[in-house]
Amino acid sequence: MKRFVLTPRAKQDVNDIWDYIADDNIEAADRVLDALDSAMVRLAKNPGIGRWREELTDKRTASFPSIRT
């Protein structure tokens, strides 16, 4: 399996997301964290998935569908 590495800033963002959701519901925060991890693993395995979004920026930007939990 291909690996991915989160930058320190990305790790902090993930922790901040968990903290924000956990203020209301710890179980929901855990589910969101699991969904984020699954999405990152999926993207690491399939880096070309997603849809190119040329209308959003002049750079090569792709979108990836979010997962509802």
C-alpha angles and dihedrals in degrees: 000000000000115000131226130200125207117217116234088256092052091049089052091049091053091048091048091051091051092047093049094051094039090060085074105023128006094192091054090049090053091049091051091049090051090049091049091049092049091049092050092049090048091050091048090053093044109028093170097059121109134059124285110241105200090160091066101056144349089247126083100273127167131189127218121200114254122236120234117221 
